[in-house]
């Protein structure tokens, strides 16, 4: 049992080393953002972001948010399969793992989405025209954020260019922000979803590394 734990720990350390240029910028971002939740209430943060709407944002963010959708996940896996089937397999299984955990958390927490949470203040909320705003108890954590950060983590792990992980991180951050911009989620939802996506993906990469069809998919940095 101990040798297996030691082997897993070694694989996890290897995963971390491959992702250090991706993980540390995210940790710095968390260190900046998390104190805001202690300084301001959920309502204050939500309505501050809700007032930041622009015409350009109303056009762009409904498209950006789709990068964290199930459809985008399927397309990305298929495209990656043309270049490296094993890496595509790892990405697909990482999606499944993080989604399964996230769905369980959504049902266990059952926190209302902003539209339902502020049902008596809908007249104070700006809703992006043409966007269907969800109204249920599946707000926490943000599934799109989990999906986007899962993809960003796995792609960063396999990247041979140390600057590409920053691009993947920025795209995932835009997806997470789009969920708040369009009133689908709270600040806490996307922070939790982003953290969950990265942490679970790293665990999955460490777990699956060198196993079965995933053998030979160790990440490389140039």
Number of C-alpha atoms within 10 A of each C-alpha: 5 7 8 9 10 11 13 17 15 13 21 19 14 17 21 18 15 21 24 16 17 24 20 11 13 19 12 10 11 14 11 10 13 13 10 13 13 9 10 11 10 14 13 12 17 20 14 9 16 18 12 10 14 10 8 8 16 18 13 12 18 19 12 19 23 16 23 26 17 16 10 16 20 14 12 16 21 16 13 17 15 9 10 13 17 17 23 22 18 22 27 19 17 25 26 14 16 23 20 11 14 21 15 11 15 17 13 11 13 15 17 18 22 24 19 16 16 14 12 9 10 13 9 11 16 15 19 20 10 9 12 11 15 17 15 15 16 21 26 26 27 29 29 26 33 33 31 31 32 33 28 26 28 27 21 28 27 17 18 15 12 18 14 16 24 18 14 19 23 15 19 27 19 18 29 30 22 26 24 21 26 25 24 22 29 24 23 19 23 27 22 16 25 28 19 23 31 25 16 21 28 22 18 21 26 21 15 19 22 14 10 9 14 17 13 12 21 18 20 14 14 7
